[in-house]
Amino acid sequence: MNLRSATALTNDPTWSPTTQYFINDMVQSPVNGGMYVYTAWNPNLGGSNQGSCLVSVNDPSSANGAAEGWAPTQSVGLRTVTQTSAAVTGVAAGAAGALGGTAGLALTFTGAGGLGQVSTWLVKIDYTMSITAPPFATDTWAQWTVTPNGTGPTAVSSIHLFGAGATTDGANAASGSPVSMVVNAPADATQFAISARQSATATVLLPGTVTVTYSRLA
């Protein structure tokens, strides 16, 4: 493979839409920073040869770039890991409803127009819920939802059901565990939003600081 720069005057291997690339030329995508090699093989067409050279306006990391024969050299794994955190508040005693402050947990992960391909993310939410007058009831729950934007997005939700008992000594009881969800973002998606609800309870539930880790898998 040949690390290919756009011009002979620079060693920058960043892909350029005006450069002619040949089989085995390697470039870096300006979209996700990954390295790609021109193989002239389109897996979507059963391995048909696209030609020995290519000039295209489609970024190698995009769906069109992959269809034209650009293959990623990076292994399958975590491409991007980003964290957000915010102070989240519960709802009034004896009520069910949306938790406040979750806007700070959102993630904007690319510029306008999206990644150009459907991407898969592991979203992990770390938090602790406290109850002011223990113990937890058997039906106390918190529901977290991750919603991508873009065309035809699918939201993913997870419910944390708290066990009964906890502590009865009069001090605050706390319960929490990571909540993880795998979310697919549409090709034109640019953001994930986090929302949360809690069950009705006789006491106030206080999530406090919540941290969300976004890891791109594919």
C-alpha positions in Angstrom: 0.0 0.0 0.0 1.2 3.5 -0.8 0.5 6.4 1.5 -0.7 9.0 -0.9 -0.7 12.7 -0.4 -2.8 15.0 -2.5 0.2 16.8 -4.0 3.9 16.2 -4.2 4.5 19.4 -2.2 3.0 18.0 1.0 3.2 14.8 3.1 -0.4 15.2 4.2 -2.2 12.0 3.3 -5.7 13.5 3.8 -8.1 12.5 0.9 -8.9 15.1 -1.7 -11.9 15.0 -4.0 -9.8 16.3 -7.0 -7.0 13.8 -6.7 -6.7 10.7 -8.9 -6.0 7.6 -6.8 -4.8 4.2 -7.9 -5.2 0.7 -6.5 -3.4 0.3 -3.2 -3.2 4.1 -2.6 -3.9 4.8 1.1 -5.5 8.0 2.4 -6.8 9.5 5.6 -10.5 10.4 5.8 -11.1 14.0 6.9 -14.4 12.9 8.3 -13.4 10.3 10.9 -9.6 10.3 10.7 -9.5 6.7 9.6 -7.1 5.3 7.0 -8.5 3.8 3.8 -7.0 2.0 0.9 -8.3 2.0 -2.7 -9.0 -1.7 -3.5 -11.3 -1.1 -6.5 -13.5 -3.8 -4.9 -17.2 -3.1 -4.2 -18.5 -5.6 -1.7 -22.1 -4.4 -2.4 -21.7 -5.6 -6.0 -20.2 -9.0 -5.2 -16.6 -7.9 -5.6 -16.8 -6.4 -9.1 -13.7 -4.4 -10.1 -14.3 -0.6 -10.3 -11.2 0.2 -12.3 -7.5 0.7 -11.6 -7.9 4.4 -10.7 -10.5 6.7 -9.3 -11.4 10.4 -9.0 -14.5 11.0 -6.8 -16.2 13.6 -4.7 -17.3 10.9 -2.2 -15.3 10.7 1.1 -13.8 7.2 1.6 -15.6 6.8 4.9 -19.0 7.4 3.3 -21.4 4.8 2.0 -20.6 6.0 -1.6 -16.9 5.9 -0.9 -17.1 2.3 0.3 -19.2 1.4 -2.8 -16.5 2.9 -5.0 -13.8 0.6 -3.6 -12.4 2.4 -0.5 -11.7 -0.2 2.3 -10.9 0.8 5.9 -7.6 -0.4 7.2 -8.5 0.2 10.9 -9.8 -2.8 12.8 -13.4 -3.1 13.9 -13.6 -1.6 17.3 -14.1 1.7 19.1 -13.6 4.4 16.5 -14.7 7.4 18.7 -15.1 7.7 22.5 -16.7 10.8 23.9 -18.1 11.7 27.3 -20.7 14.2 28.4 -21.9 14.9 31.9 -24.6 17.1 33.5 -26.4 17.6 36.8 -29.8 16.0 36.4 -32.8 16.6 38.7 -35.7 14.4 39.8 -39.4 15.2 39.9 -41.5 16.2 42.9 -42.5 13.6 45.5 -45.3 11.4 44.6 -45.1 12.2 40.9 -43.9 10.6 37.8 -42.3 12.5 34.9 -39.3 13.6 33.0 -36.0 14.3 34.7 -34.5 17.7 34.3 -31.1 18.8 33.0 -30.6 16.0 30.5 -29.9 18.4 27.6 -26.4 18.6 28.8 -25.9 14.9 28.1 -26.5 15.3 24.4 -23.7 14.7 21.8 -23.1 16.4 18.5 -20.8 14.0 16.7 -20.3 15.4 13.2 -20.8 18.4 11.0 -23.9 19.2 9.0 -24.9 16.4 6.7 -24.0 13.5 8.9 -21.4 10.7 8.5 -22.8 9.6 5.1 -23.3 6.1 6.4 -25.4 4.4 9.1 -23.2 4.3 12.3 -23.5 2.0 15.3 -22.8 3.4 18.8 -22.5 1.9 22.4 -24.1 4.5 24.8 -23.3 3.9 28.5 -25.0 6.0 31.2 -23.5 6.1 34.7 -25.6 7.5 37.5 -26.8 7.0 41.1 -30.4 7.5 42.2 -30.9 8.5 45.9 -34.1 8.2 47.9 -34.7 10.5 50.8 -36.7 8.1 52.9 -35.6 4.5 52.4 -36.4 1.8 51.5 -36.9 1.7 47.8 -40.3 0.3 46.7 -40.3 -2.7 44.4 -41.8 -0.7 41.6 -39.4 2.2 41.6 -37.8 2.7 38.2 -35.9 5.1 36.0 -36.1 4.9 32.2 -33.3 6.3 30.0 -33.8 6.9 26.2 -31.3 7.7 23.5 -32.7 9.3 20.4 -30.6 10.1 17.3 -31.8 12.7 14.8 -31.7 12.4 11.0 -34.0 10.5 8.6 -36.0 7.7 10.2 -34.2 7.5 13.5 -35.0 4.8 16.1 -34.9 5.6 19.8 -33.6 3.0 22.2 -34.7 2.8 25.9 -33.6 1.0 29.0 -35.5 0.8 32.3 -33.6 0.4 35.6 -35.9 -1.2 38.2 -34.7 -0.6 41.7 -34.8 -3.5 44.2 -36.8 -3.3 47.4 -35.1 -3.0 50.7 -31.9 -0.9 50.3 -31.5 0.6 53.8 -34.0 1.5 56.6 -31.7 3.4 58.9 -33.1 6.8 58.0 -30.1 7.9 56.0 -30.4 8.4 52.2 -30.3 5.2 50.3 -28.6 5.1 46.9 -28.8 2.7 44.0 -27.3 2.9 40.6 -25.6 0.9 37.9 -24.4 1.6 34.3 -27.1 1.5 31.7 -25.8 0.5 28.2 -27.6 0.6 24.9 -26.5 0.0 21.3 -28.0 2.7 19.0 -27.9 3.0 15.2 -27.7 6.5 13.9 -29.0 7.3 10.4 -26.5 8.3 7.7 -27.5 12.0 8.0 -27.7 12.0 11.8 -25.6 14.6 13.7 -26.7 14.3 17.3 -27.8 12.0 20.1 -30.3 13.3 22.7 -30.7 11.8 26.1 -34.0 11.8 28.0 -35.2 10.2 31.2 -38.3 9.5 33.2 -38.9 8.2 36.7 -41.8 6.4 38.3 -44.2 7.9 40.8 -42.8 7.6 44.4 -43.6 8.8 47.8 -40.2 10.4 48.1 -37.9 12.4 45.8 -35.4 10.6 43.5 -32.3 12.6 42.9 -30.0 11.4 40.1 -27.3 14.0 40.6 -24.4 14.1 38.2 -24.9 11.7 35.2 -22.1 10.8 32.8 -22.8 9.4 29.3 -20.0 7.7 27.3 -20.6 7.4 23.5 -18.4 4.8 21.8 -18.7 4.4 18.0 -18.5 0.7 17.0 -19.0 0.9 13.3 
